[in-house]
Amino acid sequence: MLALPEMDRGEDQTRILFFTLVKLAELGAKDRAIQISTTELADRLKVSQQTVSRHLMELERVGYIQRQITRKGGVIKISDLGLEEIRRVFLSLKSIFEVPPTTITLEGYVFDGLGEGAYYLSLRGYRRQIMRKLGFDPYPGTLNLKLKDPTNIQVRKEIEAYPAITLEGFEDGSRTYGGARCYKVIMGGKVEGALITAMRTHYVADVIELIAPVYIRQQLSLKEGDKVEVKVTVSSPQQSSV
């Protein structure tokens, strides 16, 4: 579950370490700093005090909690990084136990991106995979949409829990390029393409990047600030990524 370096990676240790983080969240540490002793936390987790102390040190070291030691115990708050880890596991479990919808709808507003889409999509390592796995030759550029509604932003995060069509990372002799996750979409009710993530890290959860075999702006007669509906196709968790 947790990618923690330089520690005992035994299955039981990793599981209990995650449960320590979850228990802290249950006790309120996701919203505010709480004061709790290692003895009390150990009792709640049904493990030894030494185990809890070790886990808190490790969670603090990797940045999942912020902790201050006092005479009455530790004052602990889960960091944004720790909350994101809990959320990631939650969404993964949700995708396993819930039957996903056939499509998920997002609405966003057109904005000018950083202009790097043409470069990345022209790279042979990405382009060949898109042609083989998504079935089209990508137009050299992306359509960037800003998600303004909180519901759309939350839905965007949940999409990551569903199996994706993956583009593998590669090297071109002088530089290494990371992998990407793709989901097939229909934009504006008529243009087929894909939502693509993790090709770059400049954007956050309130932005989506879309690719297609055509110039999307031209096909949909879009200008800056126009709203676009995007229907994202998701598959069941049992289906393997391509």
Buried (B, 14 or more C-beta within 10 A) or exposed (E): BBEBEEBEEEEEBBEBBBBBBBBBBEBBBBEEBBEBBBEBBBEBBEBEBEBBBBBBEBBBEBEBBBBEEEEEBBBBBBBEEBBEBBBBBEBBEBBEEEEBEEEBEBBBBBEEBEEBBEEBBEBEBBBEBBEEBBEBEBBBBBBBBBBEEEEBBEBBBBBBBBBBBBBEBBEEEEEEBEEBBBBBBBBBEEBBBBBBBBBBEEBEBBBBBBBBBBEBBEBBEBEEEBEBEBBBBBBEBEEEEB
